[in-house]
């Protein structure tokens, strides 16, 4: 079992700090600039990349019924965050309709690549995974090629919650070659298609025939493992690494523990048997807040994981804590004993955490507070120790900041609103001003009267607006 240690001195001060963060009153970053994409229109699935000259590349979708479009959108701005602080400085292009999620990456020389999830054109209830590529003039739709690569009919809980789950399954290797993960449980096609698949392409990736599908899931007769919110990354020399909660099946079909797993492959990765894994911890349960995790590899090839634990953890005081895990040895797959962990903060702060590392390997985390606001944690000293690490945390922006920037009208039957951040995606530009892309959701508490019981008033929460947002700040 993982040996967790609490940073007790830090926890005490941080708990007090985050209590203030939840009020939106104090302990905020010193300076920030932010924008909503197309602020007068509902948008979602915010993702952002930065190229080697500092230009920004953003992906998002129009959050609306498909009959109104629901297009996947690519946006770009040639300057850095300061020059791009107003969306008027951005250029946009709509790519395909009926989209629900998008991820963006960029080659070393600044060419954008997108993974777009949209309603399937071939099977009702399914989703198409399309690869979009542009090499020049990328604000003109004619210069884009969009190719359906895979189709999924996955009705697992992880798929149902996808619009609230951070998407970290698409990337480019150092040579600009794309890869992504997706799951399928499609028993309506012949032969049945079920598993979790690592999709890779080496050349001419707008041609579906050049993609290779590798099933990394274990199976037992007609059943398959469920991968929940996998996060994909690469080692410095391009080898794939994954962290995911897996509702697991043993290699030979036997029972296996559910929980957080670390998966690796070093050679012949298009063969399923080349993939190895180790169980790290139970993930906990719950939807609000929901367990979440992210993975990065440092410059020496060593894994680092940020993990927000759900309900029902053992020991119980690990529930709803933000945990930092690391393995520095060469035996990270031998057992969980090769890993060490420490609790960064508790009190329900840390959901939807995104982990990034500085060039020196120092961890940075963006996450939701227990009030649904956006916060940021850093460590620069003894971070991979259990008793000497020094973490600092601040609120990035809160409900009051967002409500002032974009006031949202309440229906006359509603008496209050709730603003919350969803799915932060963290970048660490060279100017030392972190940048986060995330969604902002606004819900209203609306009152109703039952005509059969006119003296009884009840309420329900309804979505009023959603917006894709980018914020840059001085930590």
C-alpha positions, 0 to 999 in steps of 0.5 A: 500500500502507498505510504502517504504522508501529510505535510502537516505544517503546510496543511494547516496554513493552506487549509486556512488559505483555501478557506479564504479562497472559497470566499473569493475574498483573499489569497488571490494571484497578484495579477491576471488577464482573461477572456471568453471565446465568443462571449455572447455565445455559449462555448465549451471544451476549452483547450489551448496550445502554444507554439515555439514562437509564443503564438496561441492555438485554441480549440472549443465547441459551440455549446448548443443544440446540433440543429443550431450547429454545435461546430468545433472551432479552431482559434489562433492569435499570433501574440502571447497572452498579453497581446491576445487578452481580447478575443478581438485579436483572435481569428477563428474558423469552424471545422465540423458540426455536431461536435461535443469535445475538442483537443488541440496540439501544435507541431514544433513549427506551429502547425495545428492538429485537433482531435474532435469528438462529434455525433457519429455519421454512421451509427446512432448514439455513437461518436466519431473521433476525427483528426483535423490537420492544417499546414498553412492559412489555418483561418481558412476552412479550405486549408483544413483536412478533417478525417474520421479515424474511429467510432465509439458507442461507449455508454459507460459512466465515464462517457456519460460524464465526459462533458465535465471530465478533463480530456487529456488523451491526444498529443503529438510526439516530437516529430509531430505525429499524432496519437490518442486514446478512446474506449468502445463498448459496441456490441451492435457491429460485427465483430463486436468492438470493445476495449480501450484503444491507443491510436497512432499514425506515423505518416499521412495521418489524414488517411484513415488507412495509416492509423494503427489501433492497439487494444490496451484493455484486458478482456474476459470472454465478452466483457472488457475493462473500463478505463475512466478518464485516462491521461496520456503523455510521453517520456522525453524519448517518445515512449507512451505512459498512461494513468487511469482508473480501471475497473480492471480484469486480470491478464488471464480474465481473473478478478483484479482490483479497481483503482488507479493504474500506471501503464507503460510501453517501451518497445513494440507498442502496437502489440497489446502484450507489450503494455505493462501496468501497476496498481497504485491506489483505490480511486474512491467514488463519487460524482460531485466531487469526482476523483481525478488525476493527471500524469507527467514525466520529468526530464529524466523520464520519471513519472509524476502523478497528481490525484484527487481522491474520491469518497470511501478511501482507506484510510478515510482521511485521504478522501477528497484530498489532493495527492502528489505521487512520484517514483524515482527508481527504475522499478516503477512497475514492480509494485506500489511500494516503489511509489511515494505520495504526499497530500498537498491539500485536503478539505475537498480542494483539488478536483479536475487537477491538471499537472505540469512540470517546469523544465527543472521538474518542479510541479505545478497544478491547476484545479477546482477548489471545493467551491468550484473556483480555479486555484493553482499550487506550486512547489520548488523545494524538496517536492519529492519528499514527504516532510520537507516539501514547500507548497504554495497555493492561490486562487486564480479567479473566483465566482465574483470575478467571473460574474463581474466580467460577464454578467448573466441574466437570471430568469424571473423565477430564479433567485440565485446563480452558481458559477463553477470552473470545469476541466482546467488545462494548464500551460507553462509558457516561457514568460513564467506566466501560467495559462489555463484554459477551462470551461465556466458553467453558470447555473440558476436556482429556479423556484417552482410551485406544484399546481396540485400543492400550491402552498409547496415551493420547490427548486431545481438548478438549470444551466444558464450559460457555458463559456470556454475561457483562457486566463493568464496570471502572475503566480 
